Amino acid sequence: MTAASAAPARAAPRAAPAQRQPLRLLTINMHKGFGFLNRGFVLHELRDAVRATGADVVFLQEVLGAHRRHAQRHPTWPAQPQYEFLADSMWPQYAYGRNAVYPDGDHGNALLSKFPIARHDNIDVSMGPHERRGLLHCELALPGTDTVVHAICVHLGLRESQRRAQVERLVDYVAQAIPDDAPLIVAGDFNDWRERIGAALDAVGLRDVFVERDGVGARTFPGRWPLLRLDRIYVRGVTLEDAAVLDTHPWPHLSDHVPLYAQVSA
């Protein structure tokens, strides 16, 4: 066979694009299991509502690890910590960042995950002895991939000077501890009612999913009549698919905040 009559070489088949993993996210300040204006112990109803969202990763703020006085007062108080009670059989992995400790018990942030939590750390960002705050950082290993998603659960201080310093700590931590190309989700109660922290988070590439979609942040507080944009979901290195403020029944009476939901792909 001559060169002129040789069969043309076949092109090598193209590799199939890597399939992206969908992640359904929920964040809520759960007000220690008490309803709007502390009208009743609602932890059992809250668990049902959180489960109904089908979220893969749940960011919780103001979650009790223990509280002796409440346990004595409320007959349906669970025997286990609130984050374990909420996780139940739906979220096999969870992490707790204990921030405030007092004679009756303790509270902090928690993260529930359907994916393995490869490691977690609670970074103290307290500014003084009276408001204990932390950043709960979890590394989530997505099954069947080599992707590690970094998730940070946040609850910042009530005073603007505290929040400014805490956001600086958060930005420094992200810059130093998290690879630039790693998927990152930062969610929780930022208490940023004046909406002044966005520019600082821009510096490390974090974007508010509601600002990205709607041009403005989500209103989440107070629960019955949301006016202030306190709660946020910030992302980096993922694609936003959907986002919603869960401000209809039953959510407004389950806390003093309403939760935020988002779906992203990593």
Backbone as JSON, one array per atom type, in Angstrom:
{
  "sequence": "MTAASAAPARAAPRAAPAQRQPLRLLTINMHKGFGFLNRGFVLHELRDAVRATGADVVFLQEVLGAHRRHAQRHPTWPAQPQYEFLADSMWPQYAYGRNAVYPDGDHGNALLSKFPIARHDNIDVSMGPHERRGLLHCELALPGTDTVVHAICVHLGLRESQRRAQVERLVDYVAQAIPDDAPLIVAGDFNDWRERIGAALDAVGLRDVFVERDGVGARTFPGRWPLLRLDRIYVRGVTLEDAAVLDTHPWPHLSDHVPLYAQVSA",
  "N": [[0.86, -1.2, 0.0], [0.59, 2.13, -0.93], [1.73, 5.39, 0.23], [-0.06, 7.29, -0.63], [-2.45, 5.92, -0.82], [-3.06, 5.16, 1.74], [-5.13, 4.54, 4.59], [-6.88, 7.19, 6.25], [-5.72, 8.46, 9.39], [-7.39, 7.83, 12.45], [-8.94, 10.19, 14.58], [-8.07, 10.69, 17.98], [-10.33, 9.69, 20.55], [-12.3, 12.13, 22.27], [-11.89, 13.04, 25.66], [-14.44, 12.53, 28.03], [-16.17, 15.25, 29.52], [-15.52, 16.16, 32.9], [-17.86, 15.19, 35.31], [-19.89, 17.34, 37.14], [-20.51, 17.79, 40.6], [-23.6, 18.13, 42.17], [-24.54, 20.31, 44.83], [-26.6, 20.83, 47.53], [-27.44, 23.41, 49.59], [-28.02, 24.68, 52.88], [-28.58, 27.28, 55.19], [-29.07, 28.35, 58.52], [-29.76, 30.38, 61.31], [-30.53, 28.97, 64.17], [-31.53, 29.74, 66.6], [-31.23, 28.45, 69.01], [-33.11, 26.45, 69.13], [-35.55, 27.53, 69.76], [-38.61, 29.26, 69.06], [-39.75, 32.13, 67.1], [-39.38, 35.16, 68.81], [-38.92, 33.69, 71.07], [-41.1, 32.03, 71.48], [-41.95, 29.25, 72.47], [-40.61, 25.91, 72.42], [-39.21, 24.55, 69.66], [-37.7, 22.61, 68.43], [-38.13, 19.98, 67.46], [-40.0, 20.34, 65.39], [-38.47, 21.99, 63.81], [-36.45, 20.23, 63.04], [-37.91, 18.51, 61.33], [-38.56, 20.33, 59.3], [-36.04, 21.12, 58.3], [-35.11, 18.67, 57.35], [-36.94, 18.26, 55.29], [-36.05, 19.91, 53.26], [-34.09, 18.56, 51.91], [-31.39, 19.11, 51.9], [-27.88, 18.82, 51.24], [-25.74, 19.79, 52.69], [-25.73, 21.42, 55.74], [-25.62, 24.44, 57.39], [-25.38, 25.59, 60.59], [-26.17, 27.97, 63.07], [-26.01, 29.27, 66.43], [-26.5, 26.87, 67.9], [-27.14, 24.5, 70.38], [-24.89, 22.7, 72.36], [-25.26, 21.62, 74.86], [-27.58, 22.16, 77.57], [-28.38, 22.52, 80.69], [-30.49, 23.66, 82.26], [-32.57, 24.21, 80.43], [-33.04, 21.59, 79.59], [-34.15, 20.46, 81.87], [-36.5, 21.88, 82.02], [-38.03, 21.47, 79.72], [-39.96, 18.86, 78.6], [-39.6, 17.43, 76.18], [-37.0, 17.76, 75.49], [-34.06, 16.81, 73.78], [-31.91, 13.97, 74.44], [-29.38, 13.96, 73.38], [-26.83, 16.22, 71.99], [-28.01, 19.2, 70.28], [-27.2, 19.37, 67.56], [-26.64, 16.72, 66.9], [-29.16, 15.6, 67.26], [-30.59, 16.91, 65.22], [-29.17, 16.0, 63.0], [-29.66, 13.22, 62.97], [-30.65, 10.36, 61.17], [-30.19, 11.29, 58.66], [-28.07, 12.97, 57.99], [-25.09, 11.72, 58.02], [-22.63, 12.67, 58.82], [-21.19, 15.1, 60.93], [-20.13, 18.17, 62.44], [-19.05, 20.13, 65.2], [-18.57, 23.34, 66.48], [-17.65, 24.52, 69.38], [-18.3, 27.51, 70.93], [-19.23, 29.34, 72.95], [-19.19, 28.93, 76.43], [-20.85, 28.2, 79.42], [-22.29, 28.15, 82.78], [-24.66, 26.53, 82.53], [-24.34, 25.18, 80.13], [-23.37, 25.0, 76.68], [-22.86, 26.65, 73.49], [-22.66, 27.04, 69.89], [-21.44, 26.91, 66.51], [-22.51, 24.62, 63.93], [-22.1, 21.98, 61.53], [-23.78, 19.96, 59.28], [-23.54, 17.1, 57.24], [-23.99, 15.22, 54.24], [-21.87, 14.2, 52.98], [-18.58, 12.79, 53.45], [-16.76, 14.22, 56.16], [-13.66, 15.2, 56.0], [-11.8, 16.54, 57.6], [-11.92, 18.89, 60.31], [-12.0, 22.15, 61.81], [-12.13, 24.59, 64.38], [-12.0, 27.95, 64.41], [-11.06, 30.43, 66.54], [-12.51, 33.55, 66.72], [-13.15, 35.45, 68.51], [-13.79, 38.63, 69.98], [-12.9, 39.87, 72.65], [-14.18, 38.98, 75.95], [-16.96, 38.59, 76.13], [-18.6, 38.05, 73.89], [-18.41, 35.21, 72.41], [-17.05, 33.88, 69.54], [-16.74, 31.91, 66.53], [-15.18, 30.39, 63.62], [-16.22, 27.73, 61.89], [-14.58, 25.4, 60.16], [-14.81, 23.04, 57.67], [-13.67, 20.25, 55.77], [-14.92, 18.74, 53.01], [-15.2, 15.64, 51.52], [-15.93, 14.68, 48.35], [-17.67, 11.88, 47.29], [-16.36, 9.44, 45.01], [-14.82, 11.19, 43.57], [-11.9, 13.33, 43.37], [-12.3, 15.69, 44.54], [-12.25, 18.21, 46.99], [-14.32, 19.99, 49.0], [-14.4, 23.04, 50.62], [-15.94, 24.19, 53.5], [-17.22, 26.76, 55.43], [-18.66, 27.67, 58.39], [-20.27, 30.44, 59.74], [-20.67, 32.89, 62.3], [-20.97, 36.06, 63.06], [-20.04, 38.95, 65.14], [-22.1, 41.25, 67.12], [-21.46, 43.93, 67.19], [-20.23, 46.51, 65.04], [-17.49, 47.07, 64.92], [-16.42, 44.71, 65.9], [-17.26, 42.91, 63.92], [-15.88, 43.88, 61.69], [-13.21, 43.34, 62.35], [-13.41, 40.56, 62.62], [-14.12, 39.75, 60.04], [-11.78, 40.45, 58.72], [-10.09, 38.55, 59.88], [-11.29, 36.25, 58.84], [-10.88, 36.62, 56.05], [-8.06, 36.6, 55.96], [-7.63, 34.01, 56.87], [-8.85, 32.43, 54.85], [-7.2, 33.16, 52.68], [-4.76, 32.08, 53.47], [-5.17, 29.39, 54.24], [-6.73, 27.95, 52.44], [-6.71, 26.48, 49.29], [-6.42, 28.35, 46.24], [-7.81, 27.34, 44.03], [-9.71, 25.65, 45.04], [-13.05, 24.5, 45.65], [-15.21, 26.56, 47.55], [-17.34, 27.37, 50.22], [-18.92, 29.72, 52.17], [-20.96, 30.34, 54.78], [-23.68, 31.59, 56.77], [-24.68, 33.51, 59.68], [-24.05, 36.75, 59.39], [-24.57, 39.12, 60.62], [-24.46, 41.59, 59.45], [-25.91, 44.15, 59.17], [-25.69, 46.67, 58.08], [-24.54, 46.16, 55.7], [-21.73, 46.12, 54.89], [-19.52, 44.5, 54.49], [-18.99, 43.26, 52.11], [-17.04, 44.13, 50.19], [-14.61, 43.46, 51.39], [-14.68, 40.66, 51.31], [-14.72, 40.27, 48.61], [-12.07, 40.47, 47.98], [-10.93, 37.97, 48.28], [-12.22, 36.56, 46.4], [-14.82, 35.72, 47.02], [-18.31, 35.46, 46.51], [-21.6, 36.65, 46.98], [-24.39, 34.62, 46.72], [-27.0, 35.51, 46.26], [-26.7, 38.18, 45.57], [-25.28, 37.79, 43.22], [-27.27, 36.55, 41.68], [-29.61, 38.18, 41.87], [-28.77, 40.78, 42.2], [-28.91, 41.96, 44.64], [-28.7, 41.42, 48.2], [-30.21, 38.82, 50.3], [-33.14, 39.16, 52.31], [-33.5, 38.35, 55.68], [-34.13, 38.7, 58.37], [-36.2, 40.3, 60.82], [-37.65, 37.03, 61.54], [-40.49, 36.83, 61.07], [-41.12, 39.1, 59.59], [-39.13, 39.72, 57.38], [-36.56, 42.03, 57.02], [-33.91, 42.85, 57.21], [-30.66, 42.12, 55.87], [-29.09, 39.79, 57.01], [-28.13, 37.16, 56.93], [-26.09, 35.06, 54.9], [-24.92, 33.41, 51.92], [-21.91, 32.74, 50.67], [-19.78, 32.04, 47.9], [-17.1, 30.37, 46.12], [-15.37, 29.22, 43.29], [-17.36, 27.45, 42.48], [-20.39, 26.7, 40.63], [-23.31, 28.56, 40.49], [-26.56, 27.32, 40.74], [-29.18, 27.6, 41.72], [-31.18, 29.52, 44.05], [-32.82, 30.42, 47.1], [-34.94, 32.16, 49.39], [-36.24, 30.95, 52.3], [-39.04, 31.74, 53.33], [-41.66, 31.15, 53.86], [-44.45, 29.32, 55.33], [-43.27, 26.46, 57.12], [-41.37, 28.14, 58.22], [-41.15, 30.93, 59.28], [-41.92, 30.95, 62.03], [-40.13, 29.32, 63.29], [-37.7, 30.27, 64.1], [-35.82, 33.27, 64.86], [-34.68, 34.11, 62.56], [-35.04, 33.61, 59.01], [-34.27, 30.81, 56.88], [-31.67, 30.37, 54.34], [-31.39, 28.95, 51.13], [-29.47, 27.23, 48.71], [-28.43, 25.91, 45.57], [-25.56, 24.57, 44.2], [-22.91, 23.65, 41.9], [-20.03, 21.63, 41.93]],
  "CA": [[0.0, 0.0, 0.0], [1.38, 3.35, -1.02], [1.35, 6.44, 1.17], [-1.22, 8.02, -1.13], [-3.68, 5.17, -0.63], [-3.2, 4.74, 3.13], [-6.36, 5.01, 5.26], [-6.61, 8.32, 7.16], [-5.64, 8.11, 10.81], [-8.56, 8.23, 13.24], [-8.67, 11.1, 15.69], [-8.25, 10.09, 19.31], [-11.61, 10.11, 21.14], [-12.2, 13.17, 23.29], [-12.27, 12.61, 27.01], [-15.72, 13.08, 28.49], [-15.96, 16.27, 30.55], [-15.74, 15.69, 34.27], [-19.21, 15.48, 35.78], [-19.88, 18.19, 38.33], [-21.32, 17.29, 41.71], [-24.51, 19.13, 42.73], [-24.54, 20.46, 46.29], [-27.73, 21.6, 48.02], [-26.96, 24.07, 50.81], [-28.99, 25.38, 53.73], [-28.02, 27.91, 56.38], [-30.07, 28.93, 59.41], [-29.54, 30.65, 62.73], [-31.65, 28.2, 64.71], [-32.05, 30.39, 67.81], [-31.13, 27.48, 70.1], [-34.27, 25.57, 69.13], [-36.75, 28.24, 70.22], [-39.27, 29.96, 67.98], [-39.72, 33.58, 67.0], [-39.62, 35.81, 70.11], [-38.82, 32.62, 72.09], [-42.43, 31.48, 71.74], [-42.03, 27.81, 72.42], [-39.5, 25.05, 72.05], [-39.66, 24.07, 68.35], [-36.61, 21.86, 67.82], [-38.65, 18.82, 66.72], [-40.57, 20.85, 64.15], [-37.35, 22.49, 63.02], [-35.8, 19.07, 62.42], [-38.73, 18.07, 60.2], [-38.47, 21.32, 58.22], [-34.71, 21.03, 57.72], [-35.05, 17.41, 56.6], [-37.77, 18.37, 54.09], [-35.34, 20.64, 52.21], [-33.2, 17.65, 51.19], [-30.06, 19.71, 51.79], [-26.7, 17.96, 51.42], [-24.88, 20.41, 53.7], [-26.52, 22.36, 56.55], [-24.83, 25.33, 58.23], [-26.21, 25.96, 61.74], [-25.64, 28.89, 64.06], [-26.74, 29.26, 67.71], [-26.91, 25.5, 68.2], [-26.72, 24.13, 71.73], [-24.31, 21.4, 72.64], [-25.93, 21.18, 76.08], [-28.14, 23.22, 78.4], [-28.98, 21.79, 81.81], [-31.75, 24.26, 82.72], [-33.59, 23.95, 79.4], [-33.34, 20.16, 79.6], [-35.04, 20.2, 83.0], [-37.76, 22.61, 81.86], [-38.8, 21.03, 78.54], [-40.0, 17.39, 78.6], [-39.17, 16.83, 74.91], [-35.61, 18.11, 75.21], [-33.36, 15.57, 73.4], [-30.82, 13.53, 75.31], [-28.12, 14.24, 72.7], [-26.7, 17.61, 71.56], [-28.97, 19.58, 69.25], [-26.73, 19.07, 66.22], [-26.82, 15.29, 66.69], [-30.6, 15.39, 67.13], [-30.98, 17.35, 63.89], [-28.54, 15.15, 61.99], [-30.42, 11.98, 63.01], [-30.13, 9.38, 60.21], [-30.14, 11.89, 57.33], [-26.72, 13.52, 57.78], [-24.22, 10.83, 58.79], [-21.44, 13.37, 59.25], [-21.44, 16.42, 61.52], [-19.04, 18.77, 63.22], [-19.53, 21.18, 66.12], [-17.57, 24.28, 66.97], [-18.1, 25.11, 70.65], [-17.78, 28.87, 71.06], [-19.58, 29.93, 74.25], [-19.36, 27.96, 77.51], [-21.39, 28.86, 80.61], [-22.63, 27.12, 83.77], [-25.71, 25.6, 82.11], [-24.01, 24.41, 78.93], [-22.53, 25.63, 75.66], [-23.42, 26.73, 72.15], [-21.72, 27.43, 68.84], [-21.85, 26.61, 65.14], [-22.42, 23.2, 63.57], [-22.28, 21.66, 60.13], [-24.28, 18.61, 59.0], [-23.13, 16.8, 55.86], [-24.18, 13.89, 53.67], [-20.58, 13.79, 52.46], [-17.59, 12.63, 54.52], [-15.98, 15.36, 56.63], [-12.3, 14.68, 56.1], [-11.22, 17.17, 58.77], [-12.59, 20.14, 60.67], [-11.3, 22.98, 62.78], [-12.9, 25.75, 64.84], [-11.05, 29.06, 64.55], [-11.58, 31.43, 67.47], [-12.43, 34.94, 66.25], [-13.79, 36.26, 69.56], [-13.22, 39.95, 70.24], [-13.26, 40.14, 74.03], [-14.69, 37.81, 76.67], [-18.41, 38.53, 76.29], [-19.21, 37.47, 72.71], [-17.5, 34.19, 71.9], [-17.39, 33.59, 68.14], [-15.79, 31.04, 65.85], [-15.37, 29.98, 62.23], [-16.13, 26.27, 61.81], [-14.1, 25.05, 58.82], [-14.86, 21.6, 57.39], [-13.28, 19.8, 54.44], [-15.86, 17.72, 52.59], [-14.68, 14.8, 50.45], [-17.04, 14.25, 47.5], [-17.44, 10.49, 46.9], [-16.14, 9.15, 43.6], [-14.0, 12.24, 42.95], [-10.81, 13.8, 44.23], [-12.66, 17.07, 44.9], [-12.47, 18.56, 48.38], [-15.05, 21.25, 49.14], [-14.18, 23.69, 51.91], [-17.18, 24.82, 53.99], [-16.98, 27.51, 56.66], [-19.89, 28.15, 59.03], [-19.9, 31.74, 60.31], [-21.61, 33.73, 63.07], [-20.15, 37.21, 63.45], [-20.46, 39.69, 66.32], [-23.19, 42.23, 67.02], [-20.92, 45.28, 67.01], [-19.58, 46.66, 63.75], [-16.03, 46.97, 65.09], [-16.12, 43.29, 66.02], [-17.44, 42.27, 62.61], [-14.81, 44.29, 60.8], [-12.02, 42.57, 62.71], [-13.65, 39.14, 62.35], [-14.04, 39.55, 58.59], [-10.36, 40.47, 58.38], [-9.57, 37.23, 60.25], [-11.82, 35.3, 57.87], [-10.18, 36.83, 54.79], [-6.69, 36.12, 56.13], [-7.67, 32.55, 56.98], [-9.12, 31.89, 53.51], [-6.02, 33.37, 51.84], [-3.63, 31.28, 53.91], [-5.47, 27.99, 54.54], [-7.57, 27.29, 51.44], [-6.15, 26.66, 47.95], [-7.18, 29.28, 45.4], [-8.65, 26.64, 43.07], [-10.6, 24.73, 45.74], [-14.42, 24.98, 45.88], [-15.34, 27.13, 48.88], [-18.64, 27.9, 50.61], [-18.91, 30.39, 53.47], [-22.37, 30.63, 55.0], [-24.09, 31.77, 58.16], [-25.24, 34.78, 60.15], [-22.97, 37.72, 59.39], [-25.0, 40.27, 61.41], [-23.98, 42.78, 58.72], [-27.15, 44.83, 58.79], [-25.34, 47.84, 57.26], [-24.04, 45.64, 54.41], [-20.43, 46.76, 54.67], [-18.4, 43.56, 54.46], [-18.86, 42.63, 50.8], [-15.79, 44.47, 49.51], [-13.51, 42.7, 51.99], [-14.75, 39.28, 50.83], [-14.35, 40.29, 47.19], [-10.61, 40.37, 47.87], [-10.56, 36.55, 48.17], [-13.05, 35.94, 45.36], [-16.11, 35.22, 47.5], [-19.45, 36.2, 45.98], [-22.9, 36.37, 47.58], [-25.17, 33.97, 45.66], [-28.19, 36.3, 45.95], [-26.23, 39.35, 44.83], [-24.96, 37.31, 41.88], [-28.48, 36.24, 40.93], [-30.63, 39.22, 41.9], [-28.19, 42.1, 42.33], [-29.09, 42.44, 46.01], [-28.71, 40.34, 49.17], [-31.5, 38.29, 50.74], [-33.64, 39.62, 53.61], [-33.72, 37.15, 56.51], [-34.39, 39.01, 59.78], [-36.67, 39.22, 61.71], [-38.25, 35.91, 60.83], [-41.87, 37.04, 60.64], [-41.17, 40.21, 58.63], [-37.71, 39.91, 57.06], [-36.19, 43.35, 56.51], [-32.46, 43.02, 57.21], [-29.91, 41.09, 55.15], [-28.07, 39.35, 57.97], [-27.63, 35.83, 56.62], [-25.49, 35.06, 53.56], [-24.18, 32.27, 51.38], [-20.86, 33.18, 49.76], [-19.16, 30.89, 47.24], [-15.97, 30.57, 45.22], [-14.98, 27.98, 42.63], [-18.52, 26.61, 42.18], [-21.37, 27.33, 39.75], [-24.61, 28.73, 41.12], [-27.68, 26.78, 39.97], [-30.47, 28.07, 42.23], [-31.12, 30.08, 45.4], [-34.15, 30.79, 47.58], [-35.17, 32.52, 50.79], [-37.34, 30.11, 52.78], [-39.76, 32.65, 54.22], [-43.06, 30.76, 53.97], [-44.72, 28.3, 56.37], [-43.38, 26.78, 58.55], [-40.12, 28.73, 58.68], [-41.12, 32.18, 60.06], [-42.07, 30.81, 63.48], [-39.17, 28.34, 63.81], [-36.51, 30.97, 64.57], [-35.94, 34.71, 64.59], [-34.18, 34.27, 61.2], [-35.46, 32.59, 58.05], [-33.07, 30.22, 56.28], [-31.33, 30.52, 52.94], [-31.12, 27.71, 50.41], [-28.83, 27.4, 47.4], [-27.85, 24.74, 44.91], [-24.38, 24.86, 43.39], [-22.22, 22.46, 41.42], [-18.58, 21.74, 42.16]],
  "C": [[0.88, 1.23, 0.0], [0.89, 4.36, -0.02], [0.1, 7.14, 0.73], [-2.51, 7.29, -0.87], [-3.91, 4.72, 0.8], [-4.47, 5.32, 3.73], [-6.02, 6.15, 6.2], [-6.62, 7.88, 8.61], [-6.89, 8.61, 11.53], [-8.14, 9.16, 14.37], [-8.91, 10.39, 17.01], [-9.56, 10.58, 19.9], [-11.39, 11.16, 22.23], [-12.62, 12.62, 24.65], [-13.57, 13.29, 27.39], [-15.45, 14.14, 29.56], [-16.29, 15.73, 31.93], [-17.13, 16.12, 34.72], [-19.14, 16.26, 37.08], [-20.87, 17.66, 39.35], [-22.27, 18.38, 42.2], [-24.46, 19.13, 44.25], [-25.72, 21.34, 46.67], [-27.38, 22.1, 49.42], [-28.1, 24.72, 51.56], [-28.23, 26.02, 54.88], [-29.14, 28.52, 57.19], [-29.47, 29.19, 60.78], [-30.73, 30.06, 63.45], [-32.11, 28.66, 66.09], [-32.17, 29.4, 68.97], [-32.37, 26.59, 70.24], [-35.55, 26.21, 69.61], [-37.3, 29.11, 69.09], [-39.11, 31.47, 68.05], [-40.17, 34.21, 68.32], [-39.65, 34.79, 71.25], [-40.17, 32.02, 72.45], [-42.44, 29.99, 71.5], [-40.76, 27.12, 71.95], [-39.9, 24.3, 70.78], [-38.62, 23.16, 67.68], [-37.1, 20.67, 66.99], [-39.24, 19.25, 65.38], [-39.47, 21.38, 63.23], [-36.64, 21.33, 62.33], [-36.58, 18.59, 61.2], [-38.58, 19.03, 59.01], [-37.11, 21.26, 57.53], [-34.59, 19.77, 56.87], [-35.81, 17.53, 55.27], [-37.07, 19.12, 52.96], [-34.46, 19.72, 51.37], [-31.78, 18.16, 51.06], [-28.96, 18.67, 52.0], [-25.8, 18.47, 52.55], [-25.7, 21.48, 54.41], [-25.58, 23.12, 57.46], [-25.74, 25.85, 59.34], [-25.46, 26.94, 62.63], [-26.57, 28.9, 65.27], [-27.34, 27.89, 67.97], [-26.32, 25.11, 69.54], [-26.07, 22.75, 71.73], [-24.95, 20.78, 73.86], [-26.52, 22.39, 76.78], [-28.96, 22.57, 79.51], [-30.35, 22.34, 82.19], [-32.87, 24.02, 81.69], [-34.0, 22.47, 79.4], [-34.29, 19.8, 80.74], [-36.43, 20.79, 82.78], [-38.64, 22.04, 80.76], [-38.79, 19.51, 78.45], [-39.5, 16.74, 77.32], [-37.74, 17.21, 74.54], [-34.82, 16.84, 74.89], [-32.22, 15.25, 74.35], [-29.46, 13.86, 74.7], [-28.02, 15.73, 72.36], [-27.64, 17.93, 70.4], [-28.5, 19.21, 67.85], [-26.84, 17.59, 65.91], [-28.29, 14.96, 66.49], [-31.06, 15.78, 65.73], [-30.41, 16.44, 62.8], [-29.28, 13.82, 61.85], [-29.82, 10.98, 62.03], [-29.92, 9.98, 58.83], [-28.76, 12.44, 56.99], [-25.75, 12.69, 58.62], [-22.98, 11.5, 59.35], [-21.84, 14.73, 59.85], [-20.22, 16.86, 62.3], [-19.62, 19.91, 64.03], [-18.36, 22.04, 66.54], [-18.09, 24.97, 68.22], [-17.46, 26.48, 70.82], [-18.02, 29.45, 72.44], [-19.83, 28.82, 75.27], [-19.81, 28.71, 78.75], [-21.88, 27.78, 81.57], [-23.67, 26.11, 83.32], [-25.34, 24.77, 80.89], [-23.11, 25.16, 77.98], [-23.3, 25.72, 74.36], [-22.35, 27.19, 71.17], [-22.31, 27.2, 67.48], [-21.73, 25.1, 64.9], [-22.62, 23.06, 62.07], [-22.7, 20.2, 60.01], [-23.99, 18.31, 57.54], [-23.49, 15.37, 55.48], [-22.89, 13.34, 53.09], [-19.59, 13.63, 53.62], [-16.9, 13.95, 54.86], [-14.57, 14.85, 56.9], [-11.57, 15.26, 57.3], [-12.03, 18.43, 59.07], [-11.79, 20.85, 61.75], [-12.2, 24.15, 63.15], [-11.91, 26.87, 65.17], [-11.69, 30.13, 65.42], [-11.39, 32.83, 66.89], [-13.13, 35.86, 67.26], [-13.03, 37.58, 69.73], [-13.63, 40.36, 71.65], [-13.97, 38.94, 74.65], [-16.2, 37.61, 76.6], [-19.14, 37.93, 75.1], [-18.22, 36.49, 72.1], [-17.95, 33.76, 70.51], [-16.32, 32.7, 67.52], [-16.15, 30.84, 64.4], [-15.17, 28.47, 62.18], [-15.8, 25.88, 60.36], [-14.09, 23.54, 58.67], [-14.39, 21.34, 55.96], [-14.13, 18.6, 54.08], [-15.29, 16.96, 51.4], [-15.86, 14.28, 49.63], [-16.78, 12.84, 47.0], [-17.28, 10.33, 45.39], [-15.32, 10.19, 42.87], [-12.81, 12.52, 43.88], [-11.06, 15.24, 44.68], [-12.86, 17.19, 46.4], [-13.14, 19.93, 48.41], [-14.79, 21.79, 50.54], [-15.46, 24.44, 52.29], [-16.88, 25.49, 55.33], [-18.31, 28.05, 57.16], [-19.54, 29.34, 59.93], [-21.04, 32.3, 61.16], [-20.78, 34.88, 63.65], [-20.81, 38.0, 64.57], [-21.54, 40.72, 66.04], [-22.68, 43.64, 66.77], [-20.12, 45.37, 65.73], [-18.06, 46.55, 63.86], [-15.6, 45.52, 65.22], [-16.19, 42.61, 64.65], [-16.31, 42.62, 61.66], [-13.54, 43.48, 61.08], [-12.2, 41.08, 62.39], [-13.61, 38.83, 60.86], [-12.58, 39.59, 58.13], [-9.71, 39.12, 58.72], [-10.02, 36.17, 59.25], [-11.08, 35.41, 56.54], [-8.75, 36.31, 54.86], [-6.66, 34.59, 56.17], [-7.89, 31.91, 55.61], [-7.87, 32.01, 52.64], [-4.89, 32.41, 52.19], [-3.92, 29.77, 53.94], [-6.18, 27.25, 53.42], [-6.99, 27.54, 50.05], [-7.05, 27.54, 47.08], [-8.15, 28.57, 44.47], [-9.62, 25.66, 43.72], [-12.01, 25.31, 45.84], [-14.57, 25.41, 47.34], [-16.74, 27.69, 49.07], [-18.5, 28.49, 52.01], [-20.34, 30.85, 53.73], [-22.65, 30.82, 56.48], [-24.7, 33.14, 58.4], [-24.09, 35.78, 60.29], [-23.3, 38.97, 60.2], [-24.63, 41.6, 60.75], [-25.17, 43.59, 58.23], [-26.9, 46.11, 58.0], [-24.74, 47.46, 55.91], [-22.72, 46.28, 54.01], [-19.27, 45.8, 54.47], [-18.11, 42.99, 53.08], [-17.52, 42.89, 50.13], [-14.61, 43.68, 50.07], [-13.5, 41.26, 51.48], [-14.46, 39.19, 49.34], [-12.86, 40.04, 47.01], [-10.14, 38.92, 47.76], [-11.53, 35.81, 47.25], [-14.37, 35.39, 45.8], [-17.24, 36.1, 46.98], [-20.74, 35.72, 46.64], [-23.81, 35.8, 46.48], [-26.41, 34.78, 45.3], [-27.83, 37.59, 45.22], [-25.9, 38.95, 43.39], [-26.22, 37.11, 41.06], [-29.42, 37.43, 40.77], [-30.08, 40.64, 41.95], [-28.3, 42.68, 43.72], [-29.15, 41.23, 46.94], [-30.11, 39.96, 49.61], [-31.87, 38.85, 52.12], [-34.03, 38.41, 54.46], [-34.14, 37.43, 57.94], [-35.23, 40.28, 59.87], [-37.53, 38.2, 60.96], [-39.65, 36.16, 60.31], [-41.99, 38.11, 59.56], [-39.74, 40.54, 58.21], [-37.43, 41.26, 56.39], [-34.67, 43.47, 56.31], [-31.77, 41.82, 56.56], [-28.75, 40.6, 56.02], [-27.39, 38.05, 57.56], [-27.17, 35.79, 55.16], [-24.99, 33.65, 53.22], [-23.2, 32.84, 50.36], [-20.19, 31.94, 49.16], [-17.97, 31.35, 46.4], [-15.64, 29.23, 44.59], [-16.11, 27.0, 42.41], [-19.44, 27.41, 41.25], [-22.71, 27.39, 40.47], [-25.7, 28.21, 40.2], [-29.02, 27.37, 40.42], [-30.26, 28.65, 43.62], [-32.52, 30.51, 45.8], [-34.09, 31.2, 49.04], [-36.38, 31.72, 51.25], [-38.14, 30.89, 53.83], [-41.26, 32.36, 54.3], [-43.2, 29.67, 55.02], [-43.9, 27.04, 56.1], [-42.27, 27.66, 59.09], [-40.25, 29.98, 59.56], [-41.3, 32.03, 61.56], [-41.09, 29.82, 64.09], [-37.89, 28.97, 64.33], [-36.78, 32.46, 64.43], [-35.29, 35.08, 63.25], [-34.91, 33.28, 60.3], [-34.23, 32.07, 57.33], [-32.89, 30.6, 54.82], [-30.96, 29.15, 52.36], [-30.41, 28.04, 49.1], [-28.41, 26.04, 46.87], [-26.71, 25.21, 44.03], [-23.84, 23.56, 42.84], [-20.72, 22.69, 41.52], [-17.84, 20.69, 41.33]]
}
